[in-house]
């Protein structure tokens, strides 16, 4: 048996002459216990929020998007894109034509992003999950329909149940001089009924989705597209296909996966999580360094034992290891029980959803989402372990500084 560990365990559970030592040790362990549990819970909450937000965003974000490297549009009627469209690994191949437009509804106007899509866009069965008013219908026997973002609906006050009021869409005519006596002569203007309202995330709030033919007529572009959006079939590696497409196109186009399409969102979610981790780690460090006071008092309490051990031939290295082991046991015990508490809390929150977000949300669940990752358990344990070692090492050095003085006093 390891001598230092054996003596440290005896010291941990032995009766101290000064009751304050037990109190300070208990406070140290309790601080690490609460800090570890809080850190794990916060990391799990951020994981849950990240998964929920990305799940919503991925509803309208394709697995692969192809955009022109320069300019706004490109011709998709080439031999390569014709061949790519027939690739058996592809589930949906959506041609997109988009541009900035102006919307007018009942005397209110606002800029928007027009997104014209072909029928493959509707192969996405998750679209209905983001619609909170009306339905995601782009064409019916009566003609073309639009589906708009929640931000546009909130500003314009669009009523999907009113069949007599349609949204007017204004787009500048190509080659317009801007010198017409009637400014409307420089715009293409088309009316379209709104079939539904969707809500995903703020970046998509100003989007109006329309059929591709409607967009071509409005924008005056009968052949080109702004992008090609691709979703692959199940069990197909989208990242592998994306790399293959990028290799085939040889830098003439931008080929992006979901992360690259929403890089800013991913950066925000990641930075928020790590900032919270850093802040809570500082709180945890304060709790961990309480162990210095506990071990310092224990050294004073056990000065006779230190002198006896020294007289029996125990070197300073062994004495240092005894108090280092004691400090590590106190803090790591608090960490392990803290992780256990965090695990139980996360499981209960996942099952019962006791902690609410405060307001009902049509897309997000009202309960705080929780997603546990084994990496977070390891991260918390390593974080506590590193700072526990530093604090215990610092405190254990105090135990050998006055060994000779203790021997004289004895």
C-alpha positions in Angstrom: 0.0 0.0 0.0 1.2 3.5 -0.8 2.4 4.9 2.6 1.6 8.6 1.8 -1.9 7.7 0.6 -2.6 5.5 3.6 -1.5 8.2 6.1 -3.4 10.9 4.2 -6.6 8.8 4.3 -6.1 8.3 8.1 -5.7 12.1 8.5 -8.7 12.8 6.4 -11.1 10.8 8.7 -9.2 11.2 11.9 -10.4 13.4 14.7 -8.7 16.8 14.7 -7.7 18.8 17.8 -9.1 22.0 16.2 -12.7 21.7 15.0 -12.1 24.6 12.5 -9.9 22.3 10.4 -12.9 20.1 9.7 -15.1 23.1 8.9 -12.6 24.6 6.4 -12.1 21.2 4.8 -15.9 20.7 4.5 -16.3 24.2 3.0 -13.5 23.4 0.5 -15.2 20.1 -0.5 -18.6 21.8 -0.6 -17.4 24.6 -2.8 -15.8 22.1 -5.3 -19.0 20.0 -5.1 -21.3 22.9 -6.0 -18.9 24.4 -8.6 -18.4 21.1 -10.4 -22.2 20.4 -10.5 -22.9 24.0 -11.7 -20.2 23.8 -14.4 -21.5 20.5 -15.8 -25.1 21.7 -15.8 -24.2 25.0 -17.6 -22.2 23.1 -20.2 -25.1 20.7 -20.7 -27.6 23.6 -21.1 -25.5 25.2 -23.7 -25.2 21.9 -25.5 -29.0 21.6 -25.4 -29.5 25.2 -26.7 -26.9 24.6 -29.4 -28.6 21.4 -30.6 -32.1 23.0 -30.6 -31.0 26.2 -32.4 -29.0 24.3 -35.0 -31.9 21.8 -35.5 -34.2 24.7 -36.4 -31.6 26.4 -38.6 -30.8 23.1 -40.4 -34.5 22.9 -41.3 -34.0 25.6 -43.9 -30.2 25.2 -44.4 -29.2 22.6 -47.0 -26.4 20.1 -46.3 -24.5 21.5 -49.3 -24.8 24.8 -51.1 -23.1 25.8 -54.4 -22.6 29.6 -55.0 -20.7 31.6 -57.6 -17.2 32.6 -56.6 -17.8 36.0 -58.2 -21.0 37.7 -59.2 -24.5 37.1 -58.0 -25.7 34.4 -60.4 -24.5 31.6 -62.7 -25.9 29.3 -65.4 -26.8 25.9 -64.0 -27.5 24.4 -67.5 -24.0 23.1 -67.9 -22.9 19.5 -68.5 -21.5 19.1 -65.0 -24.6 20.4 -63.2 -26.8 18.3 -65.4 -24.8 15.3 -64.4 -24.8 16.3 -60.7 -28.6 16.7 -60.7 -28.9 13.0 -61.7 -26.5 11.7 -59.0 -28.2 8.9 -57.1 -26.8 10.1 -53.8 -28.7 13.3 -54.0 -32.2 13.5 -52.4 -33.1 17.0 -53.3 -31.5 19.4 -55.9 -33.0 22.9 -55.4 -32.2 25.7 -57.8 -32.4 29.1 -56.0 -32.7 32.6 -57.4 -32.6 35.3 -54.8 -32.3 39.1 -54.5 -33.2 42.0 -52.4 -36.8 43.3 -53.0 -39.3 45.7 -51.4 -42.6 44.4 -50.0 -45.7 46.5 -49.7 -48.8 45.5 -47.7 -51.7 47.7 -46.6 -49.7 50.9 -46.7 -46.6 49.4 -45.0 -43.3 48.7 -46.8 -40.1 46.9 -45.8 -37.1 45.5 -47.6 -36.8 41.7 -47.8 -34.8 38.9 -49.4 -36.7 37.1 -52.1 -35.9 33.4 -52.4 -37.3 31.7 -55.4 -37.1 27.9 -55.2 -38.1 24.9 -57.4 -40.3 22.0 -56.3 -37.4 20.0 -54.8 -37.3 22.5 -52.0 -40.6 21.1 -50.7 -39.0 17.6 -50.3 -37.9 18.8 -46.9 -40.5 17.3 -44.7 -39.4 19.4 -41.7 -40.7 22.6 -43.2 -44.1 22.2 -41.6 -42.4 22.2 -38.1 -41.3 25.8 -38.5 -44.7 27.2 -39.7 -46.8 28.8 -37.0 -49.5 30.3 -39.2 -51.0 28.9 -42.5 -49.0 26.2 -44.3 -45.8 25.9 -46.4 -47.5 25.9 -49.8 -45.8 27.6 -52.8 -48.2 26.6 -55.6 -51.8 25.6 -55.8 -54.5 25.6 -58.6 -55.0 29.3 -58.0 -51.3 30.1 -58.7 -48.2 31.0 -56.9 -48.0 31.6 -53.1 -45.4 33.0 -50.7 -44.2 32.0 -47.3 -42.6 34.8 -45.3 -40.5 35.0 -42.2 -41.9 36.0 -38.8 -40.0 39.3 -38.9 -41.8 40.4 -42.1 -45.1 39.3 -40.8 -44.6 41.2 -37.5 -43.8 44.5 -39.4 -46.3 44.3 -42.2 -49.1 42.6 -40.2 -49.8 40.1 -42.9 -53.0 38.0 -42.4 -52.8 34.6 -44.1 -56.5 34.1 -43.7 -57.4 37.2 -45.8 -57.7 36.0 -49.5 -58.3 39.6 -50.8 -55.1 41.2 -49.6 -51.9 40.2 -51.3 -48.3 41.3 -50.8 -46.9 43.5 -53.6 -43.2 42.8 -54.4 -41.1 45.4 -56.0 -37.8 44.7 -57.8 -35.7 47.2 -59.9 -35.8 46.5 -63.6 -32.5 45.5 -65.1 -31.0 48.4 -67.0 -33.4 51.0 -65.6 -32.1 54.5 -65.8 -33.9 55.9 -62.8 -34.8 59.0 -64.8 -38.5 58.1 -65.4 -41.1 60.6 -64.6 -43.0 57.8 -62.8 -40.6 56.0 -60.4 -42.7 52.8 -60.7 -41.7 52.5 -64.3 -38.2 51.5 -63.1 -39.6 48.6 -61.1 -41.2 45.2 -61.8 -44.2 44.8 -59.5 -46.0 41.6 -58.8 -48.7 40.6 -56.3 -48.6 37.3 -54.5 -50.8 35.8 -51.7 -49.1 34.7 -48.4 -49.9 31.1 -47.6 -47.8 30.8 -44.4 -45.5 32.4 -41.8 -42.4 30.6 -40.6 -40.0 31.2 -37.7 -36.6 29.8 -37.5 -33.9 32.3 -36.4 -33.4 36.1 -36.7 -31.2 35.7 -39.8 -34.2 34.2 -41.7 -36.9 36.6 -40.4 -36.7 38.9 -43.5 -36.9 36.1 -46.1 -39.9 35.6 -48.5 -39.9 32.2 -50.2 -41.7 32.0 -53.6 -41.8 29.6 -56.6 -38.8 29.9 -58.9 -40.9 30.9 -61.9 -42.4 33.8 -59.9 -38.8 34.9 -59.0 -37.6 34.6 -62.6 -40.4 36.8 -63.9 -40.0 39.4 -61.1 -36.2 39.6 -61.3 -36.2 39.3 -65.1 -33.8 36.4 -65.2 -35.0 33.4 -67.2 -31.9 31.1 -66.9 -29.5 31.9 -64.1 -29.6 30.9 -60.4 -28.0 32.4 -57.3 -27.3 29.0 -55.7 -27.9 25.3 -55.9 -28.9 23.7 -52.6 -28.4 19.9 -52.1 -29.6 17.5 -49.6 -28.3 13.9 -49.7 -30.1 10.6 -49.1 -29.8 8.7 -45.8 -26.5 6.9 -45.2 -24.7 9.2 -47.7 -21.7 11.1 -46.4 -22.6 14.8 -47.2 -19.1 16.0 -46.3 -17.5 13.6 -48.7 -19.8 14.6 -51.5 -19.2 18.3 -50.7 -15.4 17.8 -51.0 -15.9 15.9 -54.3 -18.0 18.7 -55.7 -15.5 21.3 -54.6 -12.7 19.3 -56.3 -14.7 18.9 -59.5 -15.5 22.6 -59.7 -11.9 23.6 -59.1 -12.4 26.8 -57.2 -14.8 28.4 -59.7 -17.6 28.1 -57.1 -18.0 28.3 -53.4 -19.1 24.9 -52.0 -20.2 25.1 -48.3 -21.5 22.7 -45.7 -24.0 23.7 -43.0 -21.3 24.9 -40.6 -19.7 27.1 -43.2 -23.2 28.5 -44.2 -23.9 29.6 -40.6 -20.3 30.2 -39.4 -21.3 33.3 -37.4 -24.0 31.4 -35.6 -21.7 28.5 -34.8 -19.0 31.0 -33.5 -21.5 32.7 -31.3 -22.8 29.5 -29.8 -19.3 28.2 -29.2 -17.9 31.4 -27.7 -20.9 31.8 -25.3 -20.3 28.2 -24.1 -16.6 28.8 -23.5 -17.0 32.2 -21.9 -19.4 30.6 -19.4 -16.9 27.8 -18.8 -14.1 30.3 -18.1 -16.2 32.4 -15.7 -17.4 29.4 -13.7 -13.9 28.0 -13.7 -12.7 31.1 -11.9 -15.4 30.6 -9.3 -14.3 27.0 -9.0 -10.7 28.0 -8.6 -11.6 30.2 -5.6 -13.3 27.2 -4.0 -10.4 24.9 -4.7 -7.8 27.2 -3.3 -9.7 27.2 0.1 -7.8 23.9 0.5 -4.6 25.9 1.2 -6.1 27.2 4.4 -7.3 23.7 5.4 -4.0 22.0 4.8 -2.0 24.8 6.4 -4.1 24.4 9.6 -3.7 20.6 9.3 0.1 20.9 9.1 0.1 23.0 12.3 -2.3 20.4 14.0 -0.1 17.5 13.0 3.3 19.0 13.7 4.1 16.4 16.3 3.2 13.6 13.8 5.5 15.3 11.2 8.4 15.4 13.7 7.9 11.7 14.6 7.8 10.7 11.0 10.9 12.7 10.4 12.7 11.0 13.3 11.7 7.6 12.0 13.4 8.4 8.7 10.6 9.9 6.6 12.0 12.3 4.1 10.6 15.7 3.2 9.3 14.2 0.0 7.1 11.6 1.8 5.7 14.3 4.1 5.0 16.5 1.1 3.2 13.7 -0.6 1.0 13.0 2.4 -0.5 16.4 2.4 -0.6 16.6 -1.4 -2.7 13.4 -1.3 -5.0 14.7 1.4 -5.7 17.9 -0.6 -6.4 15.9 -3.7 -8.8 13.6 -1.9 -10.8 16.4 -0.4 -11.2 18.3 -3.8 -11.7 15.3 -6.0 -14.3 13.8 -3.7 -16.2 17.1 -4.0 -15.7 17.0 -7.8 -17.0 13.4 -8.1 -20.1 14.0 -6.0 -20.7 17.3 -7.9 -20.6 15.5 -11.2 -23.0 12.9 -9.9 -25.4 15.7 -8.7 -25.0 17.4 -12.1 -25.8 14.1 -13.9 -28.9 13.5 -11.8 -30.2 17.1 -12.3 -29.7 16.9 -16.1 -31.5 13.5 -16.3 -34.4 14.9 -14.2 -34.6 18.1 -16.4 -34.6 16.0 -19.5 -37.4 13.8 -18.2 -39.6 16.3 -16.4 -38.6 19.8 -17.7 -39.0 21.5 -14.4 -36.9 24.6 -15.2 -38.8 26.7 -17.7 -37.5 29.3 -20.1 -40.1 31.8 -19.0 -42.2 32.3 -22.2 -43.9 29.9 -24.5 -42.2 29.6 -27.8 -43.7 28.1 -30.9 -40.4 26.5 -32.0 -38.5 26.0 -28.8 -39.7 23.8 -26.0 -40.7 25.8 -23.0 -38.3 23.8 -20.8 -34.6 24.5 -20.9 -33.0 21.9 -23.2 -30.3 19.6 -21.9 -27.8 17.6 -23.8 -25.0 15.8 -22.0 -21.7 14.9 -23.5 -19.1 12.6 -22.0 -16.4 15.2 -23.0 -17.9 17.7 -20.5 -17.6 15.2 -17.6 -13.9 14.7 -18.5 -13.4 18.4 -19.0 -14.8 19.3 -15.5 -12.8 16.5 -13.9 -9.6 17.5 -15.5 -10.2 21.2 -14.7 -10.7 20.4 -11.0 -7.8 17.9 -11.0 -5.3 20.5 -12.4 -6.2 23.3 -10.0 -6.6 20.9 -7.1 -3.0 19.6 -7.7 -1.7 23.2 -7.9 -3.4 24.2 -4.7 -2.5 21.0 -2.8 1.1 21.2 -4.1 1.4 24.8 -2.8 0.0 23.8 0.6 2.0 20.6 0.9 5.2 22.6 0.5 4.4 24.4 3.7 4.5 21.1 5.5 8.2 20.6 5.0 9.4 24.1 5.4 9.5 23.9 9.2 10.3 20.2 9.7 13.6 21.0 11.5 11.8 23.6 13.7 9.2 21.1 14.6 11.9 18.6 15.6 13.5 21.2 17.9 10.2 22.0 19.5 9.5 18.4 20.0 
